[in-house]
């Protein structure tokens, strides 16, 4: 039987963490954009507004190969760059927002799952394994939590075996029964 893939449907799992990371990443992106705009303004200040004269090129749709396109006046380099820069800034910020949302989703999901597993362990459930998706982060941490669960299960099983086979003294038996009661509060399989 094929194992069904685990897929989260909600992308904002831990709003505090994810929104903080999105804000920081967008601030870095905005800082890079501001620095590039500052560089453009500095170049403009140093060299002035460079005027570009369009090249005289033949019109490809004209039947006469000697015809030349009408000459227009010089165009400012800055007036050509501002619209391109504005569109680039907008596209960069939108892309950055969605990219960071996906990346933080791959981090927040495992953190959410590991918190839940740790709460379950604190309540006495040390059964099962931590399930993460294929592209999730923190797989090494999930493996360590799984190793902890295996280790705890083995130790509790050993203690449980000792409580069942020990019969010598009444006081020792009373203490061992108490240990057995504590261990029986854990789910192991």
C-alpha positions in Angstrom: 0.0 0.0 0.0 1.5 3.4 -1.0 2.1 5.8 1.7 0.1 9.0 1.4 2.1 12.2 1.2 1.6 14.6 4.0 0.8 18.1 2.7 0.0 21.2 4.6 -2.7 23.5 3.2 -2.0 26.6 5.3 1.2 28.5 4.5 1.2 30.8 7.5 1.6 28.3 10.3 3.5 30.3 12.8 2.6 34.0 12.1 5.0 35.6 14.6 8.0 33.7 13.2 7.0 33.9 9.5 5.9 37.5 9.4 9.1 38.5 11.2 11.2 36.7 8.7 9.2 38.1 5.8 9.6 41.6 7.2 13.4 41.2 7.6 13.8 39.7 4.1 11.8 42.5 2.5 13.7 45.1 4.4 17.0 43.6 3.1 15.5 43.6 -0.4 14.3 47.2 0.0 17.8 48.2 1.3 19.4 46.7 -1.8 16.9 48.6 -4.0 17.5 51.8 -2.1 21.2 51.4 -2.4 20.9 50.8 -6.2 18.7 53.9 -6.5 21.2 55.9 -4.5 23.9 54.7 -6.9 21.8 55.8 -9.8 21.2 59.2 -8.2 25.0 59.5 -7.5 25.8 58.7 -11.1 23.2 61.2 -12.3 24.7 63.9 -9.9 28.3 63.2 -11.1 27.7 62.9 -14.8 24.4 64.8 -15.3 21.5 63.6 -17.3 23.0 61.9 -20.3 21.1 62.5 -23.5 20.8 59.7 -26.0 20.2 60.3 -29.6 18.4 57.5 -31.4 20.2 55.9 -34.2 18.9 56.4 -37.7 17.7 53.0 -38.8 15.7 52.1 -41.9 12.1 51.2 -41.4 11.9 47.4 -41.9 8.3 47.7 -43.2 9.1 50.3 -45.8 9.4 49.1 -49.3 12.0 51.6 -50.2 15.4 50.5 -48.6 16.7 54.0 -48.7 13.9 55.4 -46.4 15.1 56.5 -43.0 13.0 56.6 -39.9 12.0 60.1 -38.8 14.5 61.6 -36.4 13.2 62.3 -32.9 14.8 64.5 -30.3 17.4 63.2 -27.8 16.1 61.1 -25.0 17.3 61.3 -21.4 18.9 58.1 -20.0 17.2 58.7 -16.7 13.8 58.9 -18.3 14.5 55.5 -19.9 15.8 53.9 -16.7 13.1 55.0 -14.2 10.2 52.9 -15.6 12.5 49.9 -15.9 13.7 50.4 -12.3 10.2 50.9 -11.0 9.0 47.6 -12.6 12.1 45.8 -11.4 11.6 47.0 -7.8 7.9 45.9 -7.9 8.7 42.5 -9.3 11.6 42.0 -6.9 9.5 42.8 -3.9 6.6 40.6 -5.0 8.9 37.7 -5.8 10.8 38.2 -2.5 7.6 38.1 -0.5 6.4 34.8 -2.1 9.8 33.2 -1.9 10.3 34.1 1.7 6.7 32.9 2.5 7.5 29.5 1.0 10.9 29.2 2.7 9.5 30.2 6.1 6.7 27.7 5.6 9.3 25.0 5.2 10.8 26.0 8.5 7.7 26.9 10.5 5.9 23.7 9.7 8.6 21.4 11.2 8.9 23.7 14.2 5.2 23.5 14.8 5.3 19.7 14.4 8.3 19.3 16.7 6.6 21.5 19.4 3.6 19.3 19.3 5.6 16.1 19.5 7.5 17.5 22.5 4.2 18.5 24.2 3.0 14.9 23.6 6.2 13.5 25.1 5.8 15.7 28.1 2.3 14.3 28.6 3.7 10.8 28.4 3.3 9.7 24.7 6.7 8.5 23.5 5.2 6.4 20.7 5.6 6.9 16.9 8.0 9.1 14.9 8.2 12.7 13.8 6.8 13.0 10.3 8.1 15.8 8.1 7.6 16.5 4.4 10.2 15.9 1.7 11.4 19.6 1.4 11.0 20.6 5.0 13.9 21.9 7.0 15.2 20.6 10.4 15.1 17.0 9.5 18.3 16.4 11.6 16.4 17.8 14.6 13.4 15.5 13.9 15.8 12.6 13.7 17.3 13.5 17.1 13.8 13.7 18.6 13.1 10.2 17.2 16.3 8.9 18.7 15.3 10.4 22.1 11.9 8.6 21.8 13.5 5.3 21.0 16.0 5.7 23.8 13.2 6.5 26.3 11.0 3.6 25.1 13.9 1.2 25.6 14.7 2.5 29.1 11.1 2.4 30.2 10.7 -1.1 29.0 13.8 -2.1 31.0 12.5 -0.5 34.1 9.1 -2.0 33.5 10.7 -5.5 33.2 12.6 -4.9 36.5 9.4 -4.0 38.3 7.6 -7.1 37.2 10.4 -9.6 38.2 11.4 -8.1 41.6 9.8 -9.7 44.7 12.3 -9.7 47.6 11.5 -7.1 50.2 8.2 -5.4 51.0 9.7 -1.8 50.9 11.5 -2.5 47.7 8.4 -3.9 46.2 6.4 -0.8 47.2 9.0 1.5 45.5 9.1 -0.7 42.4 5.3 -0.6 42.2 5.4 3.2 42.4 7.9 3.1 39.5 5.6 0.8 37.6 2.7 3.2 38.1 4.7 6.2 36.8 5.9 4.2 33.8 2.4 2.9 33.0 1.4 6.5 32.4 3.5 6.6 29.2 2.2 5.3 25.8 5.0 3.2 24.3 3.5 1.5 21.3 
